[in-house]
């Protein structure tokens, strides 16, 4: 189960860039050299020339200290102003990231609609494009890589800024993107009859729209009230098994028997929307 390949327009889109970080300010102890030198000069002058030279030397030291304090206040104001401008620019970058993610999701869902989206669009006469292998099926939606990149550095190269790192993580993933599987070797749906028929029927509708055989999707009814003789065990050659619980939760098990780590949100359709011929159990009547 994978995300579909990115659209050409999306893959060639320029990367989003962080705003230029504020320049680091000089430490206060570096700028304190001038008043410290003046004070040491006053002490040296008083030692060498006596008391008359002490007063002007101390006056120079006091003046240097005052100038240092004024410069420090101005430096802090510039630092606060630069930090404020950077946060405002980052707000705009976050908004741009949100718009880019939404645009990317709309593009993916248009090219790779879920069963419910496909049936609704076909009902209204809108035929979405057929891309990639004809046997690809969108099993549902979940977390997929967005293919988007956030370029640039935060305020400090050495320390990771939490807000920037959160934005990078947000931009990298689409929470509700289409999750695909190649059904060329079969997709087997197992679960309560009504839920299985809805899910399998939607998958078969996708295959019919893409010009592939709907027989690649099979189903098996299990659970209380279902006909125990309604099917045969899964063929080991199936690409994956889609297990549906009585509550409607869906889990995907790959051909090697390992469950897929990405949670899947199913897309339900009406049994009346399934292509001609109901989903059948392998080896069943």
C-alpha positions in Angstrom: 0.0 0.0 0.0 1.6 3.2 -1.2 1.0 6.8 -2.1 0.4 7.4 -5.8 3.3 9.0 -7.7 3.3 12.8 -7.6 1.8 14.7 -10.5 4.3 16.4 -12.9 3.1 19.8 -12.0 3.4 19.1 -8.3 6.9 17.6 -8.5 8.2 20.6 -10.5 6.7 23.2 -8.2 9.3 25.4 -6.4 10.1 24.6 -2.8 8.6 26.8 -0.1 11.2 28.8 1.7 11.5 30.0 5.2 11.9 33.7 5.8 15.4 35.1 6.3 16.2 34.5 10.0 17.2 37.5 12.1 20.9 38.1 12.4 22.4 37.0 15.8 23.3 40.0 18.1 26.7 40.4 19.6 27.0 39.3 23.2 26.9 42.1 25.8 30.2 41.1 27.2 31.9 41.9 23.8 30.6 45.4 23.8 31.6 46.0 27.4 35.3 46.2 26.4 35.3 50.1 26.0 34.0 51.0 29.4 36.2 48.4 31.1 39.2 49.8 29.3 38.3 53.3 30.3 37.9 52.3 34.0 41.3 50.5 33.9 42.8 53.6 32.4 41.4 55.7 35.2 43.0 53.5 37.8 46.3 53.4 35.9 46.3 57.2 35.6 45.6 57.8 39.3 48.4 55.5 40.2 50.9 57.1 37.8 50.0 60.8 38.1 48.2 61.1 41.4 44.8 62.3 42.3 44.4 65.2 39.7 44.3 62.7 36.8 41.7 60.5 38.4 38.7 62.8 37.9 38.8 63.2 34.1 39.7 59.5 33.8 36.6 58.5 35.9 34.5 60.9 33.9 35.6 59.2 30.7 34.8 55.8 32.2 31.3 56.9 33.3 30.7 58.3 29.8 31.7 55.1 28.2 29.4 53.1 30.6 26.5 55.4 29.7 27.2 55.0 26.0 27.4 51.2 26.5 24.0 51.2 28.3 22.3 53.3 25.5 23.8 51.0 22.9 22.5 48.0 24.7 19.0 49.4 24.9 19.1 50.1 21.1 20.5 46.6 20.4 17.7 44.9 22.4 15.1 47.0 20.6 16.5 46.0 17.2 16.6 42.4 18.3 13.0 42.4 19.4 11.9 44.2 16.2 13.8 41.6 14.0 12.3 38.7 16.0 8.8 40.2 15.5 9.3 40.6 11.8 10.5 37.1 11.5 7.5 35.7 13.4 5.2 37.7 11.2 7.0 36.4 8.1 6.8 32.8 9.4 3.0 33.3 9.9 2.8 34.1 6.2 4.9 31.0 5.4 2.7 28.8 7.5 -0.4 30.1 5.6 1.4 29.5 2.3 2.2 25.9 3.4 -1.4 25.3 4.2 -2.5 26.5 0.8 0.1 24.4 -0.9 -0.9 21.3 1.0 -4.6 21.8 0.2 -3.7 22.3 -3.5 -1.6 19.1 -3.5 -4.4 17.1 -1.8 -7.0 18.4 -4.3 -4.7 17.4 -7.2 -4.1 13.9 -5.8 -7.7 13.3 -5.0 -8.6 14.4 -8.6 -6.1 12.1 -10.2 -6.6 9.2 -7.7 -10.2 9.4 -6.4 -11.5 7.1 -3.7 -14.4 4.7 -4.5 -17.0 7.1 -3.2 -15.5 10.1 -5.0 -15.3 8.2 -8.2 -18.9 6.9 -8.1 -20.1 10.4 -7.3 -18.2 12.0 -10.1 -19.3 9.3 -12.6 -22.9 9.8 -11.5 -22.6 13.5 -12.5 -20.9 12.8 -15.8 -17.4 13.8 -14.7 -14.9 11.2 -15.8 -11.6 11.6 -13.9 -8.3 10.8 -15.7 -6.9 7.3 -15.8 -3.2 7.5 -14.9 -0.6 4.8 -14.2 -1.2 1.1 -14.3 -4.8 0.2 -15.0 -4.8 -2.3 -12.1 -4.1 0.4 -9.4 -6.8 0.7 -6.8 -7.3 3.3 -4.1 -8.0 1.3 -1.0 -8.8 4.4 1.1 -7.1 7.4 2.5 -4.4 8.0 5.1 -1.0 9.6 5.7 1.0 10.0 2.5 4.2 11.9 1.6 3.3 15.3 0.1 6.4 15.6 -1.9 6.7 19.3 -0.7 9.9 20.7 0.7 10.6 23.6 3.1 13.9 25.2 2.3 16.0 27.5 4.5 17.2 27.7 8.1 15.5 28.8 11.2 16.8 31.5 13.6 19.8 29.4 14.6 21.6 26.8 12.6 22.8 25.1 15.8 19.5 25.0 17.7 16.4 23.6 16.1 13.4 26.0 16.3 10.4 24.0 17.4 8.0 26.0 15.3 10.1 25.5 12.2 10.5 21.8 12.8 6.7 21.5 13.3 6.2 23.3 10.0 8.6 21.0 8.2 6.8 17.9 9.6 3.4 19.4 8.7 4.5 20.1 5.1 6.0 16.7 4.5 2.8 14.7 5.0 -0.8 14.8 3.8 -3.1 13.3 6.4 -5.9 12.3 4.1 -4.2 11.4 0.8 -5.1 8.4 -1.4 -3.4 5.0 -0.6 -3.0 2.7 -3.6 -2.3 -0.9 -4.2 -1.6 -2.8 -7.5 -4.5 -5.3 -7.7 -2.9 -7.2 -10.6 -2.5 -10.2 -8.3 -5.8 -9.7 -6.5 -7.3 -7.9 -3.6 -9.4 -10.0 -1.1 -11.9 -8.3 1.2 -13.0 -10.1 4.4 -15.6 -9.1 6.9 -19.4 -8.6 7.5 -21.4 -9.1 4.4 -22.9 -5.5 4.0 -19.6 -3.8 4.7 -17.6 -6.1 2.5 -20.0 -5.7 -0.4 -19.7 -1.9 -0.1 -15.9 -1.9 0.0 -15.3 -4.6 -2.6 -18.0 -3.1 -4.9 -16.2 0.3 -4.8 -12.9 -1.3 -5.7 -14.5 -3.1 -8.6 -16.0 0.2 -9.7 -12.5 1.6 -9.8 -11.2 -1.3 -11.9 -14.0 -1.1 -14.3 -13.5 2.7 -14.8 -9.8 2.0 -15.4 -10.5 -0.7 -18.0 -9.2 -3.6 -15.8 -10.9 -6.8 -14.9 -13.3 -6.5 -11.9 -12.6 -10.1 -11.0 -9.3 -9.0 -9.5 -11.3 -8.1 -6.4 -12.9 -10.9 -4.4 -14.6 -11.1 -1.1 -15.5 -13.4 1.8 -18.3 -12.9 4.3 -17.5 -13.7 7.9 -19.2 -12.9 11.2 -22.5 -13.6 12.9 -25.4 -14.1 10.6 -23.3 -14.6 7.5 -23.5 -17.7 5.4 -20.6 -19.8 6.5 -20.4 -21.4 3.1 -20.1 -18.2 1.2 -16.6 -18.6 0.0 -13.2 -20.3 0.0 -10.0 -19.4 1.8 -7.8 -16.7 0.4 -5.5 -17.6 -2.5 -1.9 -17.1 -1.3 -1.1 -15.2 -4.5 -3.4 -12.2 -3.6 -1.6 -8.9 -3.4 -3.3 -8.0 -0.1 -6.2 -8.7 2.2 -8.5 -5.9 3.4 -10.0 -7.0 6.8 -13.2 -5.2 7.9 -14.3 -5.4 11.5 -18.0 -5.4 12.6 -17.5 -1.7 13.6 -16.3 -0.8 10.1 -12.6 -0.5 11.0 -10.3 -1.5 8.1 -6.8 -3.0 8.2 -4.7 -4.1 5.3 -2.5 -7.1 5.4 0.2 -7.4 2.7 0.9 -10.6 0.7 3.7 -11.5 3.0 1.2 -11.6 5.9 2.5 -8.4 7.6 -0.1 -5.7 8.4 0.5 -2.3 6.8 1.7 0.2 9.4 -0.3 3.2 7.9 -3.9 3.4 9.2 -6.5 3.3 6.4 -9.8 5.2 6.3 -12.2 3.3 4.0 -14.5 4.9 1.4 -17.9 3.3 1.4 -20.2 3.0 -1.6 -23.7 1.7 -2.1 -24.0 -1.9 -3.4 -26.1 -0.4 -6.3 -23.0 1.5 -7.5 -20.9 -1.8 -8.0 -20.3 -2.8 -11.6 -22.4 -5.5 -13.2 -22.0 -8.8 -11.3 -21.8 -8.8 -7.5 -18.4 -9.4 -5.9 -17.9 -13.1 -5.6 -16.0 -15.3 -3.3 -13.1 -17.3 -4.8 -14.4 -20.8 -5.6 -17.9 -20.0 -4.3 -21.2 -20.3 -6.1 
